[in-house]
Amino acid sequence: MAIINLQAENAYYETMSGNDPFTVIIRGVAYLDFELEKLLSLCLKVPAELKAMNLDYSKRCALAFALGLDNRIKPALAAVGHLRNKLAHQPDRHLTDEDAKSLYKALSTEEKQNLPKFLDRIARTPKVEFRKLSAMDQYVIMLVLLRSIVVAAQRNIENARSSPAFASAANV
């Protein structure tokens, strides 16, 4: 069974609630990348070999999809990586409305439909309309949603591994 590290989660949400777009996006994608690496480690027989592969973010994404991560989030993961690279190489650049719109367009229909429910669950005030949020807030919500999808995939693998069927198959 998965154990949630409350201190790490608090650090993540503290970062994601920051005011500096550069920090939020660069570190937010770093957190997403870290979760992808944890997901990949769960899928490999020898997880230590993952480090030896020296994969960058896009290659980790590609491997995760090859191993079964839901392909519907592939364009969105590519979009956040693209924006992260833009910001990393253009430090004077700021997050724009177009950046948020671009990520929104990259979401699958299902994720777009899930955004209002997701926002309702995490919002401190009732019924916040996604489209009325600032570009920064929209981007953060979408990035948090994508990370939660990757973390949910980790939990699914951990739960499957703890099932009697997995134990039986592993012994074969």
Disulfide bonds with the S-S distance in Angstrom:
none
